[in-house]
Amino acid sequence: MNRGDFEAAQAALVSARRGARAIDECPPGWRPGDLGEAYRLQSAVVAELGGGAGWKIAAITPEQRRTLGVPQPIASALPLATMHDASARAAGLRLADFIAPKIECEIAFQLRRDLPARAGEPYSRAEVAAAIEAMRLAIEIVDPRWPAGSGTLAELADGFNNGALV
């Protein structure tokens, strides 16, 4: 993806999120060519939206990875502005803030400490378990901005269709 296409895709995604509108087309030049490009675009969009506050994980099982066409589990940063802690107060969401929302039931883990990326060996199950503060039930509002058929990497660049998390 060249710099001009990257910036155009980033601007389109940010505008679509802020304006709650679908993107009419996903030109081939805007589609990430690999996971690295998808994550760079995702990171740029989330940064422009005010930063992330959590992660959405997908493609956990080999079957899910095969279906999505990815070699490993994938993650998406969740923009802080789209996260709502209903344990503190009722989430106030407006239908007008979404394009075509769908609801998914999720299990969320609140960490007591960060697990920063590290080179080499992944975190062990024991290390991850020790970092968990609480497990919560969550509702994800899925709200794709790209048109259907844009591909897994384009969806990953767009937060894997996340609209909000309660």
C-alpha positions as CSV (number, residue, x, y, z in Angstrom):
1,M,0.0,0.0,0.0
2,N,1.6,3.3,-1.0
3,R,1.5,6.3,1.3
4,G,-1.3,8.1,-0.6
5,D,-3.6,5.0,-0.5
6,F,-2.7,4.5,3.2
7,E,-3.6,8.1,4.0
8,A,-6.8,8.0,1.9
9,A,-7.9,4.7,3.6
10,Q,-7.1,6.1,7.0
11,A,-9.1,9.3,6.3
12,A,-12.1,7.3,5.0
13,L,-12.2,5.1,8.0
14,V,-11.9,7.9,10.5
15,S,-14.5,9.9,8.7
16,A,-16.9,6.9,8.5
17,R,-16.5,6.2,12.2
18,R,-17.0,9.8,13.2
19,G,-19.9,10.3,10.8
20,A,-21.6,6.9,11.3
21,R,-21.6,6.3,7.6
22,A,-20.6,3.4,5.4
23,I,-17.8,3.6,2.9
24,D,-19.2,3.1,-0.6
25,E,-16.3,1.2,-2.0
26,C,-12.9,-0.2,-0.9
27,P,-10.6,0.4,-3.8
28,P,-7.9,-2.2,-4.2
29,G,-5.2,0.3,-3.3
30,W,-6.8,0.8,0.1
31,R,-6.8,-2.9,1.0
32,P,-3.9,-4.0,3.2
33,G,-1.7,-6.5,1.5
34,D,-0.7,-8.3,4.6
35,L,-1.2,-8.4,8.4
36,G,1.5,-5.8,9.0
37,E,-0.2,-3.3,6.8
38,A,-3.6,-4.0,8.3
39,Y,-2.2,-3.4,11.8
40,R,-0.4,-0.2,10.8
41,L,-3.7,1.2,9.3
42,Q,-5.7,0.0,12.3
43,S,-3.2,1.7,14.7
44,A,-3.2,5.0,12.7
45,V,-7.1,5.1,12.8
46,V,-7.3,4.3,16.5
47,A,-4.6,6.9,17.3
48,E,-6.6,9.6,15.3
49,L,-9.7,8.6,17.3
50,G,-8.0,9.2,20.6
51,G,-6.2,6.0,21.4
52,G,-7.2,2.5,22.4
53,A,-8.4,1.1,25.7
54,G,-8.7,-2.6,25.1
55,W,-8.4,-5.4,22.5
56,K,-10.7,-7.6,20.5
57,I,-9.3,-11.0,19.7
58,A,-10.4,-13.2,16.9
59,A,-9.4,-16.3,14.9
60,I,-8.6,-18.2,18.0
61,T,-9.2,-21.7,16.6
62,P,-7.6,-23.3,13.5
63,E,-11.0,-23.4,11.8
64,Q,-11.6,-19.7,12.4
65,R,-8.2,-18.9,11.0
66,R,-8.8,-21.1,8.0
67,T,-12.2,-19.4,7.4
68,L,-10.7,-15.9,7.7
69,G,-7.5,-16.8,5.8
70,V,-5.1,-15.7,8.5
71,P,-2.1,-17.7,9.8
72,Q,-2.5,-16.8,13.5
73,P,-5.0,-15.3,15.9
74,I,-5.7,-11.6,15.2
75,A,-6.3,-8.6,17.4
76,S,-7.9,-5.2,17.1
77,A,-7.4,-2.2,19.3
78,L,-10.7,-0.9,20.7
79,P,-11.0,2.9,20.6
80,L,-11.4,4.4,24.1
81,A,-14.3,6.5,22.8
82,T,-16.3,3.3,21.9
83,M,-15.9,1.6,25.2
84,H,-18.7,1.8,27.9
85,D,-18.4,0.5,31.4
86,A,-21.9,-0.5,32.4
87,S,-20.8,-1.5,35.9
88,A,-20.3,2.2,36.6
89,R,-23.4,3.6,34.9
90,A,-25.8,2.6,32.1
91,A,-24.3,2.9,28.7
92,G,-26.0,5.7,26.6
93,L,-25.8,4.5,23.0
94,R,-27.7,6.1,20.2
95,L,-28.8,4.3,17.1
96,A,-27.8,7.3,15.0
97,D,-24.2,6.7,16.0
98,F,-24.1,3.4,14.0
99,I,-24.5,2.3,10.4
100,A,-26.0,-1.2,10.6
101,P,-25.4,-2.4,14.1
102,K,-25.5,-6.0,15.2
103,I,-25.1,-7.3,18.7
104,E,-22.7,-10.0,19.9
105,C,-22.4,-11.5,23.3
106,E,-18.7,-11.5,24.5
107,I,-16.6,-12.5,27.4
108,A,-14.2,-9.7,28.4
109,F,-11.2,-9.9,30.7
110,Q,-10.1,-6.8,32.7
111,L,-6.4,-6.9,33.3
112,R,-4.7,-5.8,36.5
113,R,-1.5,-5.2,34.6
114,D,-0.5,-4.8,31.0
115,L,1.0,-7.6,28.9
116,P,3.2,-5.6,26.5
117,A,4.3,-7.2,23.2
118,R,7.5,-9.1,23.6
119,A,9.8,-10.7,21.0
120,G,10.2,-14.4,21.0
121,E,8.2,-16.6,23.3
122,P,4.5,-15.8,23.7
123,Y,3.1,-15.3,27.2
124,S,2.3,-18.6,29.0
125,R,-1.2,-19.5,30.2
126,A,0.0,-18.9,33.8
127,E,1.4,-15.5,33.0
128,V,-1.9,-14.4,31.3
129,A,-4.0,-15.8,34.2
130,A,-1.9,-13.9,36.7
131,A,-2.6,-10.7,34.9
132,I,-6.4,-11.0,34.9
133,E,-8.2,-8.8,37.4
134,A,-11.8,-9.9,36.4
135,M,-13.9,-11.6,33.8
136,R,-17.0,-9.8,32.6
137,L,-19.9,-10.4,30.3
138,A,-19.9,-7.9,27.5
139,I,-21.9,-6.8,24.5
140,E,-20.2,-5.8,21.3
141,I,-21.9,-3.7,18.8
142,V,-20.5,-4.8,15.5
143,D,-20.8,-2.1,12.8
144,P,-18.9,-2.6,9.6
145,R,-17.9,0.5,7.6
146,W,-16.4,-1.3,4.6
147,P,-18.7,-2.8,2.0
148,A,-19.3,-6.5,2.2
149,G,-16.5,-8.5,0.4
150,S,-13.7,-6.0,1.2
151,G,-11.7,-8.9,2.8
152,T,-10.4,-9.9,6.2
153,L,-7.4,-7.6,6.2
154,A,-9.5,-4.5,5.4
155,E,-11.9,-5.5,8.2
156,L,-9.0,-6.0,10.5
157,A,-7.7,-2.5,9.6
158,D,-11.2,-1.2,10.6
159,G,-11.1,-2.7,14.1
160,F,-12.6,-5.9,12.8
161,N,-16.0,-4.2,12.5
162,N,-16.1,-3.0,16.1
163,G,-18.6,-0.2,16.7
164,A,-18.7,-0.3,20.5
165,L,-18.2,-2.5,23.5
166,V,-20.3,-2.4,26.6
